[in-house]
Amino acid sequence: MVDPISDFLTRIRNAQMAGLREVTVPYSVLKDQIAQVMKKNKFLDAVTVDESGKFKQLVLTLPEKSLSLKRVSKPGQRIYAGSDDLRKVLNGLGIAIVSTSKGVMTGYEARHQGVGGEVLCEVS
């Protein structure tokens, strides 16, 4: 797999289109951090780690509303932004998820803390 974050977002999109309430994705620390940021901002209802199988899995409970997920930084073209360059998503209705030196956080938190980083995706 070339881009695990894009695969993560695509699995969520496909589960929504199929009308599923839960989706299971392979575990990684970065995916878990992105999911926790989405849960904190109420774009996911619950995030749990399933360790019952051979490999860890993330179990995500999707909300009733449909999400719009967009991958910004890709393996072929990384997109970095300083704290001043982080823009609002849908005039504040969505969030940009940014990987900074202080961890994965929303664009608002990164602006408030004065740190920039790689803009991973936008959720609205």
C-alpha positions in Angstrom: 0.0 0.0 0.0 1.4 3.3 -1.1 -0.6 5.7 1.0 -2.1 4.3 4.2 -3.9 7.6 5.2 -5.6 7.8 1.9 -6.7 4.2 2.3 -8.0 5.1 5.8 -10.1 7.9 4.5 -11.4 5.9 1.5 -12.5 3.1 3.9 -14.5 5.6 5.9 -16.1 7.1 2.7 -17.0 3.6 1.4 -18.6 2.5 4.7 -20.7 5.7 4.6 -21.8 5.0 1.1 -22.7 1.5 2.0 -24.7 2.7 5.0 -22.6 1.1 7.7 -22.3 2.4 11.2 -18.9 0.8 11.9 -15.8 0.4 9.9 -12.6 -1.6 10.7 -9.2 -0.4 9.5 -5.7 -1.7 10.1 -4.1 0.0 13.1 -1.2 2.5 13.0 -0.3 5.2 15.5 -0.9 8.0 12.9 -4.3 6.6 11.9 -5.3 6.4 15.6 -4.2 10.0 16.2 -6.2 11.2 13.2 -9.2 9.2 14.4 -8.9 10.7 17.9 -8.8 14.2 16.5 -11.9 13.4 14.4 -13.7 12.0 17.5 -12.7 15.0 19.6 -14.3 17.3 17.0 -17.4 15.1 16.8 -16.8 13.8 13.3 -16.7 10.2 14.7 -18.8 8.8 17.4 -16.3 6.3 18.9 -12.8 5.0 18.3 -11.7 1.6 19.8 -8.7 -0.6 19.3 -9.4 -4.3 18.7 -6.5 -6.5 19.7 -8.3 -9.8 19.5 -6.8 -10.9 16.1 -3.3 -11.4 14.9 -3.0 -7.7 14.1 -4.5 -4.6 15.8 -7.5 -3.0 14.2 -9.2 0.3 14.7 -12.9 0.1 14.9 -14.6 3.5 14.1 -18.2 4.2 14.7 -19.5 6.6 12.1 -22.1 9.4 12.8 -25.5 9.7 11.1 -24.4 12.7 9.1 -22.2 12.2 6.0 -18.6 13.3 6.1 -16.6 15.0 3.4 -13.0 13.8 3.6 -10.3 15.2 1.4 -6.6 14.1 1.4 -4.4 17.2 1.0 -0.8 16.1 1.4 0.0 13.1 -0.8 3.2 11.0 -1.0 4.0 12.5 -4.4 3.5 16.1 -3.2 3.7 16.9 0.4 1.9 20.1 1.5 3.3 22.0 4.4 1.9 25.1 6.0 3.1 27.5 8.6 0.9 28.6 11.4 -0.1 31.8 9.6 -0.8 29.9 6.3 -3.3 27.4 7.8 -6.7 28.2 6.3 -10.2 27.6 7.5 -12.2 24.7 6.1 -15.7 25.7 4.9 -15.5 29.0 6.9 -15.0 27.1 10.2 -17.5 24.3 9.7 -14.8 21.8 9.0 -11.3 21.0 10.2 -7.9 20.6 8.7 -5.8 17.8 10.4 -2.2 18.8 10.7 0.8 16.7 11.7 3.1 19.1 13.7 6.2 18.7 15.9 3.8 18.8 18.9 1.6 15.9 17.5 -1.4 15.6 15.3 -4.0 18.4 15.8 -6.5 20.5 14.1 -5.6 23.6 12.1 -7.2 25.8 14.8 -5.0 24.3 17.6 -1.9 24.6 15.4 -2.6 28.3 14.7 -3.3 28.9 18.4 0.0 27.2 19.4 2.0 28.9 16.7 3.2 25.7 15.0 2.9 24.6 11.4 3.3 21.2 9.7 2.1 18.8 7.1 -1.6 19.3 6.2 -2.8 15.7 6.2 -6.5 16.0 5.3 -9.6 18.2 5.6 -12.8 16.9 7.2 -16.2 18.6 6.9 
